[in-house]
Amino acid sequence: MTEQARIQALLEAGKITQQEAELLLSALEEGEAAAQQAQEAVGEQYAAAGWQPKGLRWVRLKLTAGQLEARLDPAIEMPVLEGPAEVRRVGPDLEIVPETNTGFLGGLLGRMGRLELRLPPGWGLEVEGKAAQVEARGIDFLKGWVAGGNVELEAVKGLDLEVTAGNIEGSLLLQEGMHQLRVSMGNAELNLLPGSSVRLSASVSLGNQEIRGLERNPNGGDRQLGEGRARLEVSVRMGNLEIKAR
């Protein structure tokens, strides 16, 4: 039985309301459409791991039609999760998975809830989101892809992210290494915080681009902030791009 058929059966049995059924079906349709679009847009690019700081441990999460807030908490030594999911150890890393004892409907509704994740220093977040809202605040690194959702950043120190259809905005504090942002359809608005040292390569295929507060590199088309120790590559296929240094 397909997930759509299960939802219909629950509706006919009176276990969920028409509104709940429509919400679940909509979430499934958005997730499936976003996943297909992401596969076409991203291809195998994400499979090849990009640069990341040495020694980082990772929390990995698949999020469907839900919200995630991940923030740095220097007072803790291990990640702490609040919300309808659980944390499992996978080697040196951790994986966030839906609760398994609530059945099909409870699991799906759980993924539609809000998760709050606190990360200690030395941990990064790898997310695979479909119709998801992701907030990352102060964490060491955010990587993965988001299809059909929005991303908010605050003082994030590392980035390797694909956004298929949605918007990304917020601030970065980049000081070393290689960082990437690729947006297929949507808008990107980024602030480079004081203390950043970045060489920027940016492109927009169809849309507008505005870059402020970064000096032009006399040896090429890149822009630079400070000594340019970190490198940030941003590409937008369809949409608008705004990057500024505070």
Secondary structure per residue as TSV (DSSP state, phi and psi in degrees):
chain	resnum	aa	ss	phi	psi
A	1	M	-	360.0	133.6
A	2	T	-	-74.8	165.4
A	3	E	H	-65.1	-35.7
A	4	Q	H	-63.2	-40.4
A	5	A	H	-67.4	-35.7
A	6	R	H	-64.3	-42.7
A	7	I	H	-62.1	-42.5
A	8	Q	H	-63.4	-39.9
A	9	A	H	-65.1	-39.8
A	10	L	H	-64.8	-37.6
A	11	L	H	-64.9	-46.4
A	12	E	H	-65.4	-29.4
A	13	A	T	-82.5	-4.0
A	14	G	T	78.5	14.7
A	15	K	S	-84.1	-19.4
A	16	I	S	-135.5	159.8
A	17	T	-	-86.5	169.0
A	18	Q	H	-61.2	-40.1
A	19	Q	H	-63.9	-41.9
A	20	E	H	-65.4	-39.0
A	21	A	H	-63.5	-44.1
A	22	E	H	-64.3	-37.8
A	23	L	H	-65.1	-43.6
A	24	L	H	-65.7	-44.0
A	25	L	H	-63.7	-39.9
A	26	S	H	-63.5	-41.2
A	27	A	H	-64.3	-40.6
A	28	L	H	-64.3	-44.8
A	29	E	H	-63.4	-42.7
A	30	E	H	-64.6	-40.9
A	31	G	H	-65.3	-43.5
A	32	E	H	-66.3	-42.6
A	33	A	H	-65.6	-41.9
A	34	A	H	-66.4	-39.4
A	35	A	H	-64.1	-41.2
A	36	Q	H	-65.6	-43.1
A	37	Q	H	-64.9	-39.6
A	38	A	H	-63.4	-40.6
A	39	Q	H	-64.1	-40.2
A	40	E	H	-68.2	-40.0
A	41	A	H	-78.0	-39.9
A	42	V	H	-88.7	-36.1
A	43	G	T	60.3	-130.5
A	44	E	T	-99.7	9.0
A	45	Q	T	-60.4	-43.8
A	46	Y	T	-70.6	-24.5
A	47	A	T	-63.3	-30.3
A	48	A	S	-86.0	114.4
A	49	A	-	-65.3	135.0
A	50	G	-	-88.0	-170.4
A	51	W	-	-65.5	145.4
A	52	Q	-	-155.0	151.1
A	53	P	-	-60.5	145.1
A	54	K	T	-69.7	143.3
A	55	G	T	85.1	-0.6
A	56	L	-	-71.2	142.0
A	57	R	E	-103.8	158.8
A	58	W	E	-126.6	143.2
A	59	V	E	-106.6	124.5
A	60	R	E	-111.8	140.9
A	61	L	E	-147.5	134.2
A	62	K	E	-107.8	119.9
A	63	L	E	-123.0	120.6
A	64	T	E	-116.7	122.6
A	65	A	S	50.0	48.3
A	66	G	-	-142.5	-175.0
A	67	Q	E	-126.2	141.9
A	68	L	E	-134.0	130.3
A	69	E	E	-118.0	117.1
A	70	A	E	-116.0	128.9
A	71	R	E	-140.9	153.5
A	72	L	E	-74.9	135.9
A	73	D	-	-134.0	96.3
A	74	P	T	-65.3	-11.9
A	75	A	T	-83.2	-8.0
A	76	I	-	-111.4	161.6
A	77	E	S	-108.5	-20.3
A	78	M	S	-132.6	152.3
A	79	P	-	-59.1	146.0
A	80	V	E	-125.4	129.5
A	81	L	E	-116.3	137.5
A	82	E	E	-126.7	127.2
A	83	G	S	138.8	177.8
A	84	P	S	-78.0	64.2
A	85	A	E	-160.5	176.1
A	86	E	E	-136.3	161.4
A	87	V	E	-108.1	131.4
A	88	R	E	-121.1	145.2
A	89	R	E	-84.7	131.8
A	90	V	E	-129.1	94.8
A	91	G	T	62.3	-132.2
A	92	P	T	-80.1	-8.1
A	93	D	E	-105.7	178.4
A	94	L	E	-127.1	152.1
A	95	E	E	-128.2	133.6
A	96	I	E	-96.9	126.6
A	97	V	E	-132.0	153.9
A	98	P	E	-62.5	152.4
A	99	E	-	-62.7	138.9
A	100	T	S	-98.7	-4.2
A	101	N	S	-105.0	17.4
A	102	T	S	-111.6	2.0
A	103	G	H	79.0	-179.5
A	104	F	H	-60.2	-52.4
A	105	L	H	-66.0	-44.9
A	106	G	H	-63.2	-38.5
A	107	G	H	-64.5	-42.4
A	108	L	H	-67.6	-43.5
A	109	L	H	-64.2	-33.9
A	110	G	H	-63.1	-40.9
A	111	R	H	-67.8	-16.4
A	112	M	T	-90.3	2.8
A	113	G	S	-87.7	-165.5
A	114	R	E	-112.2	131.3
A	115	L	E	-111.5	139.6
A	116	E	E	-121.1	123.5
A	117	L	E	-124.1	126.5
A	118	R	E	-107.6	129.5
A	119	L	E	-116.8	135.1
A	120	P	-	-78.4	166.7
A	121	P	T	-56.7	146.2
A	122	G	T	90.7	5.2
A	123	W	E	-120.5	140.9
A	124	G	E	-116.4	167.4
A	125	L	E	-118.9	127.1
A	126	E	E	-113.1	119.8
A	127	V	E	-124.4	141.1
A	128	E	E	-122.9	104.7
A	129	G	E	-117.4	137.9
A	130	K	E	-125.6	121.3
A	131	A	S	52.5	46.8
A	132	A	-	-118.9	155.5
A	133	Q	E	-114.6	123.2
A	134	V	E	-122.1	128.6
A	135	E	E	-120.2	128.4
A	136	A	E	-127.0	124.9
A	137	R	E	-129.1	110.9
A	138	G	S	74.0	3.6
A	139	I	-	-75.4	162.3
A	140	D	S	-72.6	-33.7
A	141	F	-	-160.8	139.2
A	142	L	E	-125.8	125.3
A	143	K	E	-139.7	165.1
A	144	G	E	127.1	-150.6
A	145	W	E	-147.9	150.1
A	146	V	E	-127.6	122.7
A	147	A	E	-111.3	121.3
A	148	G	S	68.1	45.7
A	149	G	-	-158.6	-179.1
A	150	N	E	-120.7	153.2
A	151	V	E	-129.8	132.0
A	152	E	E	-117.9	132.5
A	153	L	E	-119.8	145.7
A	154	E	E	-142.9	109.6
A	155	A	E	53.6	40.3
A	156	V	E	-77.3	137.3
A	157	K	S	-97.2	-7.2
A	158	G	-	-158.1	145.0
A	159	L	E	-149.2	131.1
A	160	D	E	-147.1	90.4
A	161	L	E	-136.6	141.9
A	162	E	E	-110.5	131.0
A	163	V	E	-121.6	115.1
A	164	T	E	-77.9	-53.5
A	165	A	E	-144.2	107.5
A	166	G	S	160.0	-175.0
A	167	N	-	-118.3	149.4
A	168	I	E	-133.2	131.8
A	169	E	E	-148.6	158.6
A	170	G	E	135.8	-158.0
A	171	S	E	-124.7	149.7
A	172	L	E	-127.2	147.8
A	173	L	-	-125.0	92.6
A	174	L	-	-109.3	128.2
A	175	Q	-	-129.5	-15.1
A	176	E	S	-161.8	162.9
A	177	G	S	83.6	-172.8
A	178	M	E	-109.6	131.8
A	179	H	E	-134.1	144.2
A	180	Q	E	-138.3	144.6
A	181	L	E	-139.1	127.2
A	182	R	E	-128.1	121.1
A	183	V	E	-118.0	121.5
A	184	S	E	-79.3	-47.4
A	185	M	E	-147.4	111.4
A	186	G	S	153.2	-171.4
A	187	N	-	-117.1	146.6
A	188	A	E	-127.7	126.2
A	189	E	E	-131.9	110.1
A	190	L	E	-124.9	140.0
A	191	N	E	-112.6	130.1
A	192	L	E	-95.2	117.2
A	193	L	-	-76.7	157.5
A	194	P	T	-54.8	138.4
A	195	G	T	99.5	-13.5
A	196	S	-	-71.9	146.8
A	197	S	-	-134.4	99.3
A	198	V	E	-136.0	139.0
A	199	R	E	-108.0	122.9
A	200	L	E	-109.7	132.5
A	201	S	E	-121.7	118.2
A	202	A	E	-131.6	144.7
A	203	S	E	-149.6	146.8
A	204	V	E	-131.5	122.8
A	205	S	E	-77.2	-45.3
A	206	L	E	-140.6	103.5
A	207	G	S	149.0	-163.1
A	208	N	-	-112.1	150.3
A	209	Q	E	-132.9	132.5
A	210	E	E	-138.3	125.1
A	211	I	E	-128.1	127.3
A	212	R	E	-133.0	143.9
A	213	G	S	85.3	3.4
A	214	L	-	-115.3	140.1
A	215	E	E	-81.7	148.2
A	216	R	E	-75.1	137.4
A	217	N	-	-81.3	121.3
A	218	P	T	-66.0	-16.9
A	219	N	T	-94.7	1.4
A	220	G	S	-177.7	-170.7
A	221	G	S	-86.3	-1.6
A	222	D	-	-74.4	157.6
A	223	R	E	-104.9	158.4
A	224	Q	E	-140.7	143.6
A	225	L	E	-125.3	123.6
A	226	G	T	66.6	-141.7
A	227	E	T	-80.8	-9.4
A	228	G	-	70.5	36.5
A	229	R	-	-68.9	-37.4
A	230	A	E	-92.8	157.0
A	231	R	E	-122.1	131.1
A	232	L	E	-122.9	121.6
A	233	E	E	-111.4	122.8
A	234	V	E	-125.5	128.9
A	235	S	E	-133.4	136.3
A	236	V	E	-125.1	121.9
A	237	R	E	-77.3	-48.8
A	238	M	E	-140.5	110.7
A	239	G	S	149.5	-164.9
A	240	N	-	-117.5	147.4
A	241	L	E	-129.1	128.6
A	242	E	E	-133.4	122.8
A	243	I	E	-129.5	130.4
A	244	K	E	-142.1	152.0
A	245	A	E	-105.4	130.9
A	246	R	-	-77.6	360.0
